[in-house]
Amino acid sequence: MTAVEAPLTLNQLAVVLGRYRFVELILFETVGRAVRACLDPSLTVVLSGASHAHAYRARQIEELLLVSAGLADAAVSTAPADEAHRDALEKVDVLDPKMLASCLVNLWYPLMADSYQQHLMRCNRVSDGSVRRLLLRLIFDLGTITEELAAVAGIGGPVSPELVVQYGDERQSLEQNDGPFGTRWA
């Protein structure tokens, strides 16, 4: 995608929100599957909460997707940026629950929060009020879930060199493809 400049057109906003919703829905399913495979009771509870939080955020995004003649509905708008983004999400789906928690805390959640923050910084306080409120809720909720997952999974402090190596390629790939949602802000 070419760089997106604020303010967004209605069609651009639908595409961006659809990408957000797509990632949240895929992670809802992925984390939900990990809950069933998790043997650690504490991690199971927090992963379950994370899965539900993805569903909550997807629903919040869906409610903001515009309904108007000439615009695609929420189901049509909900799509990945491209195959590289779909592939990146598929890599997360095969991780065991502990590694998934680590990947979310150290890679996906920070990149998602950063993208939401980049969008928020470009919103107009008046005309983008509903989008601003949505982004603030998404950022807050994502931060809360990140803290809970990190605490229960024993993930915290500086990222270990092993994790830098492990997630370095995925991070570089996502960053080269304009983040987890494929949206590069001008």
Secondary structure, DSSP 8 states (H G I E B T S, - for coil): ---B-SS--HHHHHHHHHHHHHHHHHHHHHHHHHHHH---HHHHHHHHHHHHHHHHHHHHHHHHS---TTS--HHHH---SSHHHHHHHHHHHTS-HHHHHHHIIIIIHHHHHHHHHHHHHTS-TTTTHHHHHHHHHHHHHHHHHHHHHHHHHT--SS--HHHHHHHHHHHHHHHHTTTTTT--B-
